[in-house]
């Protein structure tokens, strides 16, 4: 960052960190053996729609770019209540979900859309019902860390389960140490 950037209050964009995504399949095995949680077959990538400079002219170009190869699972787009766009993939294989989400991240970064990336979310569900409840592992793209989100009915969350989950997968995944970043993501399109 230069002198004029500091004086004018401009900040340098933090580049997305993607390598930690590939640790998720190992963590999924830990979740299955320790907490009876299995992948739900759903993952999503959240990004800001229509903001930032890019060689792409609009959201439709982004959609076309990310759906070139739908051979690996069903792909859809949705917009949440806050106006963020979600690229959602449905596939039973956690490795395929991780690879597709990583590929979408990489593609968007290569086309100048890295600053628009917010997070990726992977769903987990109890193998034996009712179990401990559904959990989402949220990957904070710019920090390169994960945190668990365990939503419950009535916009409540199971903080105890989130902390237990962190203790089980903390050796497998880089967990977000700042609990204030463990944001509640209500109404996720990822089950």
Buried (B, 14 or more C-beta within 10 A) or exposed (E): EEEEEEEEEEEEEEEBBBEBBEBBBBBBEBBBEEBEBBBBBBBBBBBBBEEEEBEBEEBEEBBEBBEEEEEBBEBBBEEBEEEBBBBBBBBEBBBBBBBBBBBBBEBBBEBEBBBBBBBBBBBBBBEEEEBBBBBBBBBBBBBBBBBBBBBEEEEEBBEEBBEBBBEBBBEBBBBBEEEEEBEEBEEBBBB
